[in-house]
Amino acid sequence: MTSHNSLPLRAGDLVTVRSKEEVLASLDADGALDALPFMPEMLKYCGQEFRVYRRADKTCDTIDNSGGRRMHDTVHLEGLRCDGSAHGGCEAGCLFFWKEDWLQRADGRERAHGSAAPDVSQRGATESDLQRACMVCSSARPGSQVIYRCQATRLKEASEPLAWWDVRQYLRDLWTGNAGVWQMVRGFALAGYRILMNIGRGHRVKVALFNAWQSLWGGVPYPWKVGSADKTPTGELNLQPGEWVRVKLYDYILTTLNKNNRNRGMWFDPQMVRCCGRIYRVHKRVRRIIDEKYGHMIEFKNPAVILENIYCRGEMTEKRLFCPRSIYIYWRELWLERIDPPQSSEPR
């Protein structure tokens, strides 16, 4: 089916998720609208009130890493992440995408050209359709690998390419409240300096100038250094949710990374540098996630952890600045040290 509602919502707006019957009526037989699945994990929020976290006018391609993707009439709601209960216990904790057809303004205001409730008398999807669409077997043979289907695996079908230089996306970010002026200035400055680093000589001088400038206002040191380990080490603390940790210093973490800045396959992203030396609480352990490209379940040989309120902010992502998807960042326990609870509950 095709979306025909446009509210249009902005960050901070209060909305109510439509009833289960209205949502199901908006879906095709595969439980999707505009190729975006409505997942069984979302049903429990029907009829409840939430605040818009960000508009999802754009998102990032985590399937082929091609850059940004354009979406329409879609938002993220505050705090609503997938628990993986209908998808093999996937622990990625992705923010849900919500079509505006599935929502209505909590204050009852409606626009003349949109926000009409789906016709529940029409044949849409059933709860069984949603469950059926979550997984398929890769072949008819008994014991075949299960292939999962979710919003993340179908993201390319539900979106279209978005060029990083399309200035309209940044104007939308400002107008909808997805990003502030200072955030944009900082993001563009970092992107520009990264380009400058690849032009001409004087790499060390440019790094020193970057660090000197960042130190004036408490910014992070140059975050695009390269790891130095020939064979990456391992380490496990068996951290549990609620425990407190300090992220080790950047110079040490570089010794645990290979020249591709990976530790046994796990990427240490430049945006993680800002966390080095700071204190956080463990949100949860991660042992299994769905491969977004192929749909099968990946079992981690070395468990990772997620830290509270640490997610991708889209400020250092190449060709997809200010993506609102807020994907959780995974941490090797090797990069952390367990500490006693601090007196203050705020990260330092």
Secondary structure, 3 states (H helix, E strand, C coil): CCCCCCCCCCCCCEEEECCHHHHHHCCCCCCEECCEECCHHHHHHCCCEEEEEEECCEEECCCCCCCEEECCCEEEECCCECCCCCCCCCCCCCECCEEHHHEEECCCCCCCCCCCCCCCCCCCCCHHHHHHHCEEECCCCCCCCEEECCCCCCCCCCCEEECCCCHHHHHHHHHHCCCCHHHHHHHHHHHHHHHHHCCCCCHHHHHHHHHHHHHHHCCCCCCCCCCCCCCCCCCCCCCCCCCEEEECCHHHHHCCCCCCCEECCEECCHHHHHHCCCEEEEEEEEEEEECCCCCCEEEEEEEEEEECCCECCCCCCCCCCCCCCCCECCEEHHHEEEECCCCCCCCC
